[in-house]
Structures are given as C-alpha cells and as structure tokens.
C-alpha cells in the first residue's frame, strides 16, 4: 500500500510539472492575443497589426507544441478547455476579419480565448508544498489583471486621442464608470497576486511598480495618468499625450508578462524538485519492500529448515533402538 501511494503521488506531481511547463507559452500567447486585440479595436493600420498577428501566430505554434504531450489524465474539463482553445486558434483568421467590423463580438471572442488560456492553471493538480500551492493560486489573479489593463488601454487611448482636438473633451459617464471599474479590478487582482506569489516575484513587482503593487501600481507613469483622469472625472485633457501613455502602458504590460513567466518558471522548478523527491520516495519504498520481503522469505526458509531438523530429531529419538 505504501508503494502504491508513493507511486501515485509521484505520477500526480509528474503531471503537475508537465502541465506547469505549458503555462510559459500559455502566458506568452495570452499576452500576444491581448496586444493584437487592442490594436485591432483601436483601428491601427495593417503595418502595425501585421507584426502583432505574426507574434500571435508564433506564440500559438509554440503553445501547440507544448500541449502535445500533456498527460490529461481523467480531467475532462481540461480536455474540453484545450480543445476549445485549439478550435479558437484554428479560426483566428475569421476572428481577425470580424475585429475590423463594428460591434463587440470580436472583442468578446478574444477575451474568452485569453481567459481560457489563463484558466489552464486552475487544472494543476493539488500539491503538498504550501509555497508552491500559494504561487499556483496567485496565477488565478492574472486574467483579471491583464483584462483590466487592456480595458484601461482601450478607454485611455480613445480619450487621450480625442482630448488632443480643439474644444473641451471628456469621458462619457459610461466610459468613466468602465475606467473606474478597470482600475479597481487591476488594484485588487494585482494586490492578490502580490500577496500570494513568491518573495522573488514580489521583489520584481516592487521594482516594476516602485513599491506600489498593492496600491494599483500608481508608481507606473501609465497608472498615474489613469488615476489623474479618474480624479478629474474624465475632464482632464492635459493628462498626457496618447503616445506617452501607450508607451508606458505597453512597457508595463511587457514587464508584467515577464513577472508572470518568471512566476510560472518558479512553479515548474518547485514541481520538478517535488517530482524528483516523490520518485525517489517511490523507488526507496520499492527497494525496502523487496528487501523486507526477501528477508522474510529467508527467515521462512531458515525456520522451515530448523523445524524439519527438529522434527527429524524427534522422530529419531522416538524410534525403538536397533538390536545387535
């Protein structure tokens, strides 16, 4: 029973490590889709969207290679999620065409695909190490963080571009409410990630946000601009030039992508160590079991021989003597 438990645990950790390794190209693909979506919705020219699409295609190919050898076990939901992602990627050209047309359906399709990608982390089997488990849980905040930043970018680039025109320009009531909601989502989700991730990634976030990761990353210029617009109720047309905001926001998201990749890689390394330890435990259990069984077998043989000898002597002692 001990051997069986150790072997099962080693197999579970092996599946966790293999699935965790796929999360690195998963983060890259989700980020690429996000930048592609934002560019398409902003109506940027083909000379800008083409490199974004090429980056997405390369990330999609790397992701497909990564998931090819995943042991999905009996997780039917994981199967369904991976199949859904694969179908969505196969229809990416149709999605890109739709994104050039009016309406919000294309934006929702992009968002659903990104959420499915980030949601793969939720299918990692439970692990025994509390630190690793907390880091895995932290990844659950990534979709909201990324979506909040994307929503801010869309609203802010539209507003700041409009604010460059003559006359008073301001965010509409609905747009302002959406911006406030996106900022609140970023603030809470980034703080949750910060709390649950490793010390190493907290240090990286502190450097990236100038120590404001739990305060909505207001140390980042792009977030300062967002908060300035919110504080002025969307009426501050002098907050920043669009290109200044976009450069800061893009840099922040790229750096945050690096933090997410590093967090995933840290999880992978922890799971590899745990996998190796569980494998050694299983092998040790097998060796000990064989040794104990072998020792018992020797004892049984020795005891049998002793009993046979004793029985033979008793029989000899009980037999009548031979007369001359």
FENCOR-V554235 format. One record per backbone hydrogen bond with DSSP energy under -1.0 kcal/mol. NH is the residue of the N-H (numbers start at 1). CO is the residue of the C=O. If there is no record, write none. Layout:
nh: {NH,NH}
co: {CO,CO}
This chain:
nh: {5,6,7,8,9,10,11,12,13,14,15,16,17,18,19,20,21,23,26,27,28,29,30,31,32,33,34,35,36,37,38,39,40,41,42,43,44,48,49,50,53,54,55,56,57,58,59,60,61,62,63,64,65,66,67,70,72,75,76,79,80,81,82,83,84,85,86,87,88,89,90,91,92,95,96,97,98,99,100,101,108,109,110,111,112,113,114,115,116,117,118,119,120,121,122,123,124,133,134,135,136,137,138,139,140,141,142,145,146,147,148,149,150,151,152,153,154,155,156,157,158,159,160,161,162,163,165,171,176,177,178,179,180,181,182,183,184,185,186,187,188,189,190,191,192,193,194,195,196,197,202,203,204,205,206,207,208,209,211,215,217,220,224,225,226,227,228,229,230,231,232,233,234,235,237,245,246,247,248,249,250,251,252,253,254,255,256,257,258,259,260,261,262,263,264,265,266,267,268,269,270,271,272,273,274,275,276,277,278,279,280,281,282,283,284,285,286,287,288,289,290,291,292,293,294,295,296,297,298,299,300,301,302,303,304,305,306,307,308,309,310,311,312,313,314,315,316,317,318,319}
co: {1,2,3,4,5,6,7,8,9,10,11,12,13,14,15,16,17,20,22,23,24,25,26,27,28,29,30,31,32,33,34,35,36,37,38,40,39,45,45,46,49,50,51,52,53,54,55,56,57,58,59,60,61,62,63,67,70,72,74,75,76,77,78,79,80,81,82,83,84,85,86,87,89,91,92,93,94,95,97,98,104,105,106,107,108,109,110,111,112,113,114,115,117,118,119,120,121,129,130,131,132,133,134,135,137,138,139,141,142,143,144,145,146,147,148,149,150,151,152,153,154,155,156,157,158,159,162,234,172,173,174,175,176,177,178,179,180,181,182,183,184,185,186,187,188,189,190,191,192,193,198,199,200,201,202,203,204,205,206,212,212,217,220,221,222,223,224,225,226,227,228,230,229,232,235,241,242,243,244,245,246,247,248,249,250,251,252,253,254,255,256,257,258,259,260,261,262,263,264,265,266,267,268,269,270,271,272,273,274,275,276,277,278,279,280,281,282,283,284,285,286,287,288,289,290,291,292,293,294,295,296,297,298,299,300,301,302,303,304,305,306,307,308,309,310,311,312,313,314,315}
